[in-house]
């Protein structure tokens, strides 16, 4: 089809976004924040140990083939995969106050990092630092810290 985008979804999104914004403004839709994020895992017990013991997230409850943890104001659901899953391009970023200390504590527990802490961007009043690791299922996790520069 001449003039059609290579990925039809891109064309649809480009057309739908302004239309959806106008429609949502008319009906008063307002998303207040993310309440829960779900990650698919292959071994629930292993994932629970990693997120609960290694990363220190408070465990909330189990529900069948799912386990729930609290991370700040967002609930993390770990769900057992019904079929083999290959992690895709989704990255969860976790804010930490002390990136160097968190990195050292995780390395001491045997966690391997894809990238150690490094400066990503200099903002007007702080520096943004990040480090990247993978969970036992290969999901990429980012640790980020906003470090205020002293005058």
ABEGO torsion letter per residue (X at the ends): XBGBBABAAAAAAAAAAAAAAAAAAAAGBBBAEBABBBBBBABAAAAAAAAAAAAGBBBABBBEABBBBBBEABBBBBBBBABBBBBBABBBBBBBABAAAAAAAAAAAGBBBABBBBBABBBAABBBBBBBBBBAAGBBBBBBBBBBBBX
